[in-house]
């Protein structure tokens, strides 16, 4: 028996995917710009700067998804924001795990290898996790049970 993961009534529509990707790109730009500013002119340390830029980017992404991509759902209050933040933390952990496996586990220690494992492979896997988690736990639509995977 074969099943198609992107078919049937639970399949995400093109608008949802495009909206999620657009909001994600905007949040990434906020993260990068704020981190660069906090690390440079503001003179903060790298972990403090990254933590602040991550929280700001999560807030932008949540607002963009709540007001745009998933505006027809009923996610309101602190609980959906907390769930969104946790999903994004899990995505960040996936990116770090990819980097750690490549750098320390496989011994691929060049800057190119680090960038590819963290920012390409890690980001791709984290984006899949974030999309699934966002539509499964944060912005549930009426008539849709769980996720597109079943």
C-alpha positions, 0 to 999 in steps of 0.5 A: 500500500502506498500513500502520498504525503502531500495529497488529500484534504490534509495537504498544505496549500501553496499559499500556506507554504509560500506564506510560511517561507516568506515570513521565515525569510523576513524573520531570518533577515531580522535575526541576521541584521539584529545580530550583526548590529548587536555584535558590532556597534552595540558591542554585545557578546556573541551569545547575548547578541544571538539570544536577543536576535533569536527572540526578536526573529521568533516574535516577527515570525509568530506575528507574520504567521498569526496575522498572515499565513495562519490568520484564519486559525484561532491561535490567541494568547501566550500558549500558542506563542510559547509553543511557537517559540519551543518549535523554533528552539527545536529547529535551532537545536537541529541546526546545531546538531547537524553542525556538531555531527559534521564538525566533531563527529565526521571531522569536517572542520573547514569553514565551508563544511561548517556553513554547509552543515549548519546553514544548508543541511541544518536549515533545511531540516529545521525548516521542515520541523518548524513547518510541521510543528507550527501547523501541528501545535500552534496554528491548527485549522478547523477540519485538519487533524494534526499534520499532513503526515497522517 
